[in-house]
Amino acid sequence: MSTQTASVTPKRALPPLMSLSDRAASRLRALYAGAHEGQLLRISVSTRGCSGMSYDMNFVDAPADSDEIVRDHDLTVLVDRKATLFLIGTTMDYVTKDLESGFTFVNPNEKGRCGCGESFHV
């Protein structure tokens, strides 16, 4: 009589849905403490722009049933569940340039961006 032992391959850990850079966390912390106190930032992806998709951000009072909750740097950010496949592994950053400043996304799923940088495709 022979006995077979099934080997179990360990599952690879999934990358975090999203993470915040130190600069993004600092800016978001300031927003949460100021004009958007008591609110949360929700990130979603919409179909628009010359490359087909763009990042949308707005402040909301409470998570929706369709939101994934991301916690990083002791902060909470909401991600619309419909956007999760497009955002897995993305880092949100905050960039200050000579004439503009704002949140940017370093998304490993992007295959390209339009010339103006407002939209992307996967």
C-alpha positions as CSV (number, residue, x, y, z in Angstrom):
1,M,0.0,0.0,0.0
2,S,1.5,3.4,-1.0
3,T,0.7,6.7,0.5
4,Q,0.8,9.9,-1.4
5,T,1.5,13.2,0.2
6,A,0.1,16.2,-1.5
7,S,2.5,19.1,-1.5
8,V,0.8,22.4,-0.9
9,T,2.3,25.3,-2.8
10,P,2.2,28.4,-0.6
11,K,0.2,31.2,-2.1
12,R,2.0,34.3,-3.1
13,A,1.1,37.4,-1.1
14,L,-0.9,39.9,-3.1
15,P,0.4,43.4,-3.4
16,P,-1.4,46.0,-1.3
17,L,-4.4,47.6,-3.2
18,M,-2.8,51.0,-2.7
19,S,-0.2,52.7,-0.7
20,L,0.6,56.4,0.1
21,S,4.0,58.0,-0.3
22,D,5.3,60.0,2.7
23,R,4.4,63.3,0.8
24,A,0.9,62.1,0.0
25,A,0.3,61.0,3.6
26,S,1.5,64.4,4.8
27,R,-0.8,66.3,2.5
28,L,-3.8,64.1,3.1
29,R,-3.2,64.4,6.9
30,A,-3.3,68.2,6.5
31,L,-6.5,68.0,4.4
32,Y,-8.2,65.7,6.9
33,A,-7.3,68.1,9.8
34,G,-8.4,71.2,7.9
35,A,-11.2,71.8,5.4
36,H,-12.1,68.0,5.1
37,E,-12.1,67.2,8.8
38,G,-14.4,64.2,9.4
39,Q,-14.4,63.2,5.7
40,L,-12.6,60.5,3.8
41,L,-10.9,60.6,0.3
42,R,-12.5,58.2,-2.2
43,I,-10.5,57.3,-5.3
44,S,-12.2,55.8,-8.4
45,V,-11.5,55.4,-12.0
46,S,-13.8,56.7,-14.7
47,T,-13.9,56.3,-18.5
48,R,-12.9,59.6,-20.1
49,G,-9.9,61.4,-21.6
50,C,-8.0,60.6,-24.7
51,S,-6.5,57.4,-23.3
52,G,-9.8,56.1,-22.0
53,M,-9.5,56.2,-18.2
54,S,-8.8,58.8,-15.5
55,Y,-8.4,59.0,-11.8
56,D,-11.3,60.6,-9.8
57,M,-11.0,61.8,-6.2
58,N,-13.6,63.3,-4.0
59,F,-14.3,63.7,-0.3
60,V,-17.2,61.8,1.3
61,D,-18.7,61.7,4.7
62,A,-18.7,57.9,5.1
63,P,-17.7,54.8,3.2
64,A,-20.2,53.3,0.7
65,D,-20.9,49.6,0.7
66,S,-19.0,49.4,-2.6
67,D,-15.8,50.9,-1.1
68,E,-12.6,49.1,-0.2
69,I,-10.9,50.6,2.8
70,V,-7.2,51.2,2.5
71,R,-5.2,52.1,5.6
72,D,-1.6,53.4,5.3
73,H,0.4,55.8,7.4
74,D,-2.4,55.7,10.0
75,L,-4.7,57.3,7.4
76,T,-7.8,55.8,5.7
77,V,-8.5,56.2,2.0
78,L,-11.5,54.6,0.2
79,V,-11.2,52.9,-3.2
80,D,-14.3,52.3,-5.3
81,R,-14.5,48.5,-5.7
82,K,-15.0,48.9,-9.5
83,A,-11.5,50.5,-9.6
84,T,-9.6,47.9,-7.7
85,L,-8.4,45.8,-10.6
86,F,-7.0,49.0,-12.2
87,L,-5.3,50.2,-9.0
88,I,-3.7,47.1,-7.5
89,G,-0.1,48.0,-6.4
90,T,-0.6,51.7,-7.1
91,T,1.2,54.3,-5.0
92,M,-0.4,57.7,-4.5
93,D,2.1,60.6,-4.3
94,Y,1.9,64.3,-3.9
95,V,4.0,66.4,-6.2
96,T,4.8,70.2,-6.0
97,K,6.1,71.9,-9.1
98,D,6.7,75.5,-10.0
99,L,3.2,76.2,-11.3
100,E,1.1,73.3,-9.9
101,S,0.8,70.8,-7.2
102,G,-1.4,67.7,-6.6
103,F,-1.8,64.1,-6.1
104,T,-0.3,61.7,-8.7
105,F,-0.5,58.0,-9.1
106,V,2.4,55.6,-9.8
107,N,0.4,52.7,-11.2
108,P,2.2,49.5,-12.4
109,N,-0.9,48.5,-14.4
110,E,-0.8,51.5,-16.7
111,K,0.3,50.7,-20.2
112,G,0.4,54.3,-21.4
113,R,-0.8,57.8,-20.8
114,C,-2.1,60.6,-23.1
115,G,0.1,63.5,-24.0
116,C,-1.3,65.8,-21.4
117,G,-1.1,63.2,-18.6
118,E,-4.7,63.4,-17.6
119,S,-5.8,59.9,-18.7
120,F,-4.3,56.5,-19.0
121,H,-5.0,53.0,-20.3
122,V,-4.3,49.5,-19.0
